[in-house]
Amino acid sequence: MQALRTGDPAQVGRYELTGRLGEGGQGVVYLGQDPDGRSVAVKLLRVHADDDTAVRERFGRELAVLRRVAGFCTARVLDADIDGDQPYIVSEYVPGPSLQRLVATAGPLDLAALERLAAGTATALAAIHRAGITHRDLKPANVLMGPDGPRVIDFGIARVLAGAATLTSAAVGTPAYMSPEQVEGTRIDTPSDVFAWAATMLFAATGKPPFGNDSIPAVLNRVLHQQPDLSALPASLREIAASCLAKDPQRRPTAQQILLGFLDEVGGTDPSTMLEAGAARAVAPAPEPPPQTRTEPPPLGLPAPTPRRPPVPLILAAALGSVVMLGAVGTVGWWTLAKSGTDKKPPATAALPPDAQAAVTAATADLPALENHDYRTVTSDAARARAVMTTEMQQRYERFVWSLTATVTKQHSVVQTQPLNAGLIFADAGKAGVLVFANSATSTSSGSATTSALAVRMTMVKQGGRWLVDGWNDFTNPLADESLPKANWPDPPSRTLLDDARKCLIAQVETNPASVDAHLAQVERCTTGESLNSWRTSEPTLRQTLTVQKRYTTVKLATIGLTRTQGPDQATVVAYLKSTTSTSDQKDTDRTFRMMLEMKRLNGHWLIAKQNLVT
């Protein structure tokens, strides 16, 4: 940062200016403080709207759109003013050098840092594009390397300025990072940002502009007609960068597709969850903590030992991402003290009841017969569905099958369903409830195609020696019946497993910024192994998300099913959750999670050892 120069203002609006951060074609950026003493970046724009009311109104509309961008790996727009003599925009202050300066002084990024940069900037673009904005000037100078990962700045400013008045500099965009359509002056949309993203990644890997840095005509000619050398990129980035640098914008992937490639199974395909997961992936891992001996976790109702560093959780980052979910438990003390005394008998073991595995297998196999439909074979499809139903279910099915058949035929629909995972929810004599996860793809004659992530509770009844479907509810349907009947199973040991899994998961998902330390400590006591390590490496992102965004999350539904046990102290369960999240600047957002949890029992308490989102 530089000191203020002669002629620089000391105050802009309600912001006190304390130094210069940089200067470019769009204006001068100052470090400022708001009335509460928080640091902000204030950009004085080189644009004049004079008294043109229409220009001022358009400028105001464009700025209002910028404020909708979620704060995932971006420096959010906080305030703006065009009514004064000197228009300005206020955004979050990100302490750290630009990618341009970092590479110039320290050289190209190593593999791990490059992959974090790629994930973080792809997350930022996905958030920007989700708000309906095209950056138009993504380049190394507009990526700040903050302490919590890379942050993209100045998104959409070029459009704001172009729509408001005339820039003193002639061109919008930086030649070495402009897309072919920018060079040609044709329509600029989100694929242009994807091209610039790949060019920026190549700069970070090599330290050189991807299309050279000689004369502007030569650079622009290469942008239009040549492909840069991608050999410096790691294999994990080379293929995606090549597709992003396609001359035809229609052949480039979207920012969300790029981001999904970095997340693997983590984060699912829900846009909000993906952004949270991408933001977590962009954070550098914390130093390896010293080895600790883990014994029986203290009950949540008792004081926990003081950790060497504040412990950190894992679903908040799907609500942040690496499946990292941060959470707070609504009710503490659900772990009870182990019984004292000299009783050395091993605790009873959780297990599937006899014949229940057959019910789970039948439910998984029968779901496609219930959900699959093809307008060309509607009669045989309905016959296949009836064949896996109880007599009572067949009678209920007849009440709506005619409507279903008519709809499928009219729309020329084809529905294909693929089961993924399943677990037992309850069991009684000759009856069982099964939670099944599946993905469904639907296409119609109009050319539309949709995919759905299903979480279905199937009621199975044994008739004539076979397990048959006696009902099914899709939990993803807001009108679905979510109540569960009383049954002989789960027996006490199995109920302990399912209850511990449910309460640990709720602890991870539910959040309250008013008690962050207590929440993180509670979740730390719910986890072990890989899951515990993931929580601990996510602390900076989790804390920032909770405190800065004032994120409140409550769980509305948590259904757990037992998939299998592996000995007396290990088990796998499936879990389906519905939650509602609110932040200081966004309306309530509903989310769903389909998860597989590996549970481990330590001294009578079941902990989450590993967890994965089901996608």
ZAMARGU-4260 file (C-alpha; in steps of 0.2 Angstrom, whole numbers, plus 5000, padded with zeros to 4 digits):
<rodrens>
0) 5000/5000/5000 | 5006/5018/4996 | 5002/5034/5006 | 4989/5046/4999 | 4996/5058/4986
5) 4993/5077/4985 | 4976/5079/4977 | 4969/5062/4984 | 4953/5064/4994 | 4954/5060/5013
10) 4935/5056/5013 | 4923/5048/5001 | 4905/5047/5006 | 4906/5040/5024 | 4922/5031/5021
15) 4939/5038/5027 | 4953/5035/5015 | 4970/5029/5023 | 4981/5024/5008 | 4982/5019/4990
20) 4980/5001/4985 | 4982/5003/4966 | 4977/5012/4950 | 4971/5006/4933 | 4961/5011/4918
25) 4945/5010/4928 | 4950/5021/4942 | 4960/5023/4958 | 4958/5010/4973 | 4960/5016/4990
30) 4961/5008/5007 | 4947/5015/5018 | 4938/5013/5034 | 4919/5012/5037 | 4911/5021/5052
35) 4913/5005/5062 | 4932/5005/5059 | 4931/4990/5046 | 4943/4990/5032 | 4936/4992/5014
40) 4942/4995/4997 | 4935/5011/4989 | 4937/5013/4970 | 4935/5030/4963 | 4929/5028/4945
45) 4935/5037/4930 | 4918/5040/4923 | 4906/5054/4923 | 4887/5053/4921 | 4884/5072/4922
50) 4866/5075/4923 | 4860/5061/4912 | 4846/5053/4922 | 4844/5038/4911 | 4863/5034/4913
55) 4862/5036/4932 | 4848/5024/4933 | 4856/5011/4922 | 4872/5013/4932 | 4862/5010/4948
60) 4853/4995/4941 | 4870/4987/4936 | 4877/4990/4953 | 4862/4983/4962 | 4865/4967/4952
65) 4883/4966/4957 | 4878/4966/4976 | 4868/4950/4972 | 4884/4940/4970 | 4887/4928/4984
70) 4903/4930/4994 | 4912/4914/4988 | 4930/4917/4983 | 4924/4935/4978 | 4927/4952/4986
75) 4908/4957/4988 | 4902/4974/4983 | 4896/4983/4999 | 4891/5000/4993 | 4891/5012/4979
80) 4887/5030/4974 | 4884/5038/4957 | 4875/5053/4963 | 4890/5063/4968 | 4903/5072/4958
85) 4914/5057/4959 | 4906/5040/4957 | 4914/5026/4968 | 4911/5008/4972 | 4915/5000/4989
90) 4920/4982/4991 | 4927/4970/5004 | 4945/4973/5007 | 4956/4958/5004 | 4974/4959/5012
95) 4986/4951/5000 | 4995/4954/4983 | 4987/4951/4967 | 4991/4935/4957 | 5000/4946/4945
100) 5011/4953/4958 | 5014/4937/4967 | 5020/4927/4952 | 5031/4942/4947 | 5040/4942/4964
105) 5039/4923/4969 | 5038/4914/4952 | 5025/4902/4946 | 5014/4893/4958 | 5017/4875/4963
110) 5005/4861/4960 | 4995/4862/4976 | 4993/4881/4976 | 4989/4880/4957 | 4975/4868/4960
115) 4968/4878/4975 | 4969/4894/4964 | 4959/4885/4950 | 4946/4879/4962 | 4944/4895/4970
120) 4943/4906/4954 | 4931/4893/4946 | 4920/4895/4962 | 4920/4914/4960 | 4915/4913/4942
125) 4901/4901/4946 | 4895/4913/4959 | 4896/4928/4948 | 4888/4919/4933 | 4874/4912/4945
130) 4870/4931/4949 | 4868/4934/4930 | 4884/4944/4928 | 4899/4942/4916 | 4915/4948/4923
135) 4922/4954/4906 | 4940/4957/4913 | 4946/4942/4922 | 4965/4942/4923 | 4979/4940/4936
140) 4978/4958/4942 | 4960/4955/4946 | 4963/4939/4957 | 4969/4944/4975 | 4978/4930/4985
145) 4970/4933/5002 | 4974/4923/5018 | 4958/4913/5015 | 4962/4909/4997 | 4960/4918/4981
150) 4947/4931/4978 | 4941/4938/4962 | 4938/4956/4961 | 4931/4969/4949 | 4917/4958/4942
155) 4905/4966/4931 | 4913/4983/4933 | 4917/4984/4915 | 4899/4983/4910 | 4894/4996/4923
160) 4906/5008/4916 | 4902/5004/4898 | 4884/5007/4902 | 4886/5023/4912 | 4898/5033/4902
165) 4914/5033/4893 | 4930/5026/4900 | 4946/5037/4898 | 4955/5021/4892 | 4948/5014/4875
170) 4946/4996/4877 | 4937/4985/4889 | 4947/4970/4893 | 4966/4966/4894 | 4973/4959/4877
175) 4982/4944/4883 | 4966/4938/4892 | 4953/4943/4880 | 4942/4930/4872 | 4941/4929/4853
180) 4923/4936/4854 | 4930/4951/4864 | 4943/4954/4850 | 4930/4953/4836 | 4918/4964/4845
185) 4904/4951/4845 | 4892/4947/4859 | 4901/4944/4876 | 4894/4932/4888 | 4899/4920/4902
190) 4910/4909/4890 | 4921/4924/4888 | 4925/4923/4907 | 4929/4904/4905 | 4942/4908/4891
195) 4950/4921/4902 | 4950/4909/4917 | 4960/4896/4908 | 4972/4910/4902 | 4974/4916/4920
200) 4978/4898/4925 | 4991/4896/4912 | 4999/4913/4918 | 5000/4906/4936 | 5008/4890/4930
205) 5021/4898/4919 | 5023/4916/4924 | 5020/4922/4906 | 5005/4929/4897 | 4997/4914/4887
210) 4997/4924/4871 | 5013/4934/4873 | 5017/4951/4878 | 5023/4960/4863 | 5013/4972/4852
215) 4994/4972/4854 | 4990/4967/4836 | 5002/4952/4837 | 4994/4947/4854 | 4976/4949/4847
220) 4980/4939/4832 | 4986/4924/4842 | 4970/4925/4853 | 4960/4923/4837 | 4971/4910/4828
225) 4983/4901/4839 | 4983/4889/4854 | 4994/4892/4868 | 5006/4879/4875 | 4998/4870/4889
230) 5012/4858/4893 | 5016/4868/4909 | 4999/4864/4916 | 4997/4848/4927 | 4987/4834/4920
235) 4972/4838/4932 | 4971/4855/4923 | 4977/4853/4905 | 4962/4845/4897 | 4949/4857/4905
240) 4960/4872/4901 | 4961/4866/4883 | 4942/4865/4882 | 4940/4882/4890 | 4952/4890/4877
245) 4941/4884/4862 | 4939/4898/4849 | 4921/4894/4848 | 4912/4900/4864 | 4898/4887/4862
250) 4912/4873/4864 | 4918/4879/4881 | 4911/4872/4898 | 4902/4882/4910 | 4910/4889/4926
255) 4899/4877/4936 | 4905/4862/4925 | 4923/4867/4929 | 4920/4868/4947 | 4911/4851/4948
260) 4927/4843/4940 | 4937/4849/4956 | 4924/4843/4968 | 4923/4825/4963 | 4910/4817/4975
265) 4910/4832/4987 | 4897/4845/4986 | 4884/4837/4975 | 4876/4847/4961 | 4866/4859/4971
270) 4873/4876/4966 | 4874/4883/4983 | 4882/4868/4990 | 4895/4867/4976 | 4900/4885/4979
275) 4902/4881/4997 | 4912/4866/4993 | 4923/4875/4980 | 4927/4889/4993 | 4933/4876/5005
280) 4944/4867/4992 | 4952/4884/4989 | 4959/4886/5007 | 4977/4880/5010 | 4977/4866/5022
285) 4982/4870/5040 | 4998/4864/5047 | 4998/4845/5053 | 4993/4845/5072 | 5004/4835/5083
290) 4998/4817/5086 | 4985/4815/5099 | 4979/4800/5108 | 4960/4799/5107 | 4951/4789/5120
295) 4933/4790/5125 | 4925/4807/5120 | 4919/4817/5135 | 4900/4818/5135 | 4893/4834/5127
300) 4886/4839/5144 | 4903/4840/5152 | 4918/4852/5149 | 4929/4846/5135 | 4948/4847/5136
305) 4955/4863/5129 | 4962/4859/5111 | 4979/4865/5105 | 4969/4875/5092 | 4951/4877/5090
310) 4943/4861/5083 | 4935/4862/5067 | 4921/4853/5058 | 4915/4844/5041 | 4896/4846/5033
315) 4897/4865/5035 | 4909/4867/5021 | 4894/4857/5010 | 4886/4869/5017 | 4905/4875/5013
320) 4912/4861/5004 | 4924/4847/5004 | 4910/4839/5012 | 4913/4850/5026 | 4898/4854/5036
325) 4899/4865/5051 | 4887/4863/5064 | 4879/4866/5080 | 4868/4855/5090 | 4851/4861/5095
330) 4851/4851/5111 | 4867/4847/5121 | 4870/4832/5132 | 4864/4818/5121 | 4879/4808/5125
335) 4876/4801/5142 | 4890/4795/5154 | 4896/4778/5153 | 4890/4767/5167 | 4902/4766/5181
340) 4907/4750/5190 | 4915/4734/5186 | 4903/4727/5173 | 4915/4721/5159 | 4902/4714/5147
345) 4904/4720/5130 | 4890/4731/5124 | 4876/4724/5113 | 4880/4725/5094 | 4869/4735/5081
350) 4864/4724/5067 | 4851/4721/5053 | 4837/4710/5059 | 4835/4693/5051 | 4828/4694/5033
355) 4830/4713/5033 | 4844/4713/5020 | 4832/4704/5008 | 4820/4718/5010 | 4833/4731/5007
360) 4839/4722/4991 | 4821/4720/4985 | 4817/4738/4987 | 4833/4744/4978 | 4829/4732/4964
365) 4810/4737/4963 | 4812/4756/4963 | 4816/4757/4944 | 4800/4747/4940 | 4790/4760/4950
370) 4799/4776/4943 | 4804/4771/4925 | 4792/4776/4911 | 4792/4777/4892 | 4778/4784/4882
375) 4781/4770/4869 | 4779/4756/4882 | 4767/4763/4895 | 4756/4747/4896 | 4771/4735/4899
380) 4779/4748/4911 | 4763/4748/4922 | 4762/4729/4922 | 4780/4729/4928 | 4776/4741/4942
385) 4761/4730/4947 | 4772/4715/4947 | 4782/4721/4962 | 4767/4728/4972 | 4757/4720/4986
390) 4738/4717/4982 | 4734/4732/4992 | 4746/4743/4983 | 4740/4738/4966 | 4723/4744/4971
395) 4729/4761/4976 | 4740/4761/4960 | 4725/4760/4949 | 4718/4776/4956 | 4732/4786/4948
400) 4740/4775/4934 | 4728/4782/4921 | 4733/4800/4924 | 4752/4795/4925 | 4750/4786/4908
405) 4741/4800/4900 | 4754/4813/4905 | 4768/4802/4899 | 4760/4799/4883 | 4755/4817/4880
410) 4773/4823/4884 | 4782/4809/4875 | 4791/4807/4891 | 4805/4794/4895 | 4811/4792/4913
415) 4826/4782/4918 | 4830/4779/4936 | 4847/4772/4943 | 4847/4766/4962 | 4863/4771/4971
420) 4862/4767/4990 | 4850/4760/5002 | 4848/4757/5021 | 4835/4750/5033 | 4824/4763/5043
425) 4813/4751/5052 | 4807/4733/5053 | 4793/4723/5060 | 4787/4705/5057 | 4785/4704/5039
430) 4787/4723/5036 | 4801/4735/5033 | 4805/4753/5029 | 4820/4756/5017 | 4828/4773/5012
435) 4834/4772/4994 | 4844/4785/4985 | 4843/4786/4966 | 4846/4797/4952 | 4832/4800/4939
440) 4834/4807/4921 | 4818/4813/4911 | 4817/4818/4893 | 4802/4824/4883 | 4798/4827/4864
445) 4800/4846/4867 | 4819/4843/4869 | 4819/4846/4888 | 4830/4835/4899 | 4830/4836/4918
450) 4839/4826/4931 | 4833/4823/4949 | 4841/4817/4965 | 4829/4805/4973 | 4828/4800/4992
455) 4813/4788/4993 | 4806/4779/5008 | 4799/4762/5002 | 4788/4752/5013 | 4791/4733/5010
460) 4779/4719/5015 | 4782/4700/5014 | 4768/4691/5004 | 4769/4674/4997 | 4788/4672/5002
465) 4792/4688/4993 | 4796/4706/4998 | 4784/4717/4989 | 4781/4736/4988 | 4767/4742/4999
470) 4770/4761/4997 | 4784/4773/4993 | 4787/4792/4996 | 4800/4803/4989 | 4807/4814/5003
475) 4812/4827/4990 | 4793/4830/4987 | 4788/4844/5000 | 4771/4835/5002 | 4779/4818/5006
480) 4774/4809/5022 | 4789/4810/5033 | 4782/4801/5049 | 4789/4784/5053 | 4778/4770/5061
485) 4782/4761/5078 | 4792/4745/5075 | 4802/4732/5084 | 4818/4737/5075 | 4828/4747/5078
490) 4832/4737/5094 | 4841/4746/5107 | 4859/4744/5101 | 4854/4748/5083 | 4844/4763/5089
495) 4859/4770/5098 | 4869/4769/5082 | 4856/4777/5072 | 4852/4791/5085 | 4871/4794/5087
500) 4873/4796/5068 | 4857/4807/5067 | 4863/4819/5081 | 4881/4820/5075 | 4875/4824/5058
505) 4863/4838/5065 | 4877/4844/5075 | 4887/4846/5059 | 4873/4855/5049 | 4865/4866/5061
510) 4874/4882/5064 | 4873/4898/5075 | 4886/4912/5074 | 4882/4917/5092 | 4891/4901/5098
515) 4904/4896/5086 | 4917/4889/5098 | 4905/4879/5107 | 4898/4872/5091 | 4914/4867/5084
520) 4919/4859/5100 | 4903/4849/5100 | 4906/4843/5083 | 4924/4838/5086 | 4918/4826/5099
525) 4906/4818/5086 | 4920/4814/5074 | 4936/4803/5072 | 4948/4798/5059 | 4947/4806/5042
530) 4931/4815/5046 | 4939/4824/5061 | 4955/4828/5051 | 4943/4836/5038 | 4935/4847/5051
535) 4951/4853/5058 | 4958/4859/5041 | 4942/4869/5038 | 4942/4881/5052 | 4946/4898/5044
540) 4933/4896/5030 | 4920/4889/5043 | 4923/4903/5055 | 4922/4916/5042 | 4906/4909/5034
545) 4897/4909/5051 | 4903/4925/5058 | 4904/4936/5043 | 4888/4930/5034 | 4879/4927/5050
550) 4874/4910/5044 | 4860/4901/5054 | 4855/4883/5049 | 4841/4872/5056 | 4838/4854/5051
555) 4819/4851/5047 | 4821/4832/5043 | 4835/4819/5047 | 4831/4801/5041 | 4845/4788/5044
560) 4845/4770/5038 | 4857/4756/5042 | 4866/4748/5027 | 4878/4736/5035 | 4888/4732/5050
565) 4907/4727/5049 | 4910/4719/5066 | 4904/4726/5083 | 4912/4743/5081 | 4910/4748/5063
570) 4894/4752/5053 | 4889/4761/5037 | 4873/4771/5036 | 4864/4782/5024 | 4857/4798/5029
575) 4845/4811/5021 | 4843/4828/5028 | 4833/4844/5024 | 4839/4860/5031 | 4835/4879/5030
580) 4849/4892/5030 | 4848/4911/5032 | 4862/4924/5031 | 4863/4942/5034 | 4861/4946/5016
585) 4851/4932/5008 | 4834/4925/5010 | 4831/4908/5017 | 4838/4894/5007 | 4832/4876/5008
590) 4845/4862/5005 | 4845/4843/5005 | 4859/4831/5008 | 4861/4813/5003 | 4875/4805/5013
595) 4885/4789/5017 | 4892/4789/5034 | 4905/4777/5040 | 4902/4775/5059 | 4915/4769/5072
600) 4911/4765/5090 | 4923/4771/5103 | 4919/4765/5121 | 4901/4764/5118 | 4899/4780/5108
605) 4896/4780/5089 | 4907/4793/5080 | 4907/4798/5061 | 4924/4792/5054 | 4920/4796/5036
610) 4907/4804/5026 | 4903/4807/5008 | 4889/4816/4998 | 4879/4804/4987 | 4878/4812/4969
</rodrens>
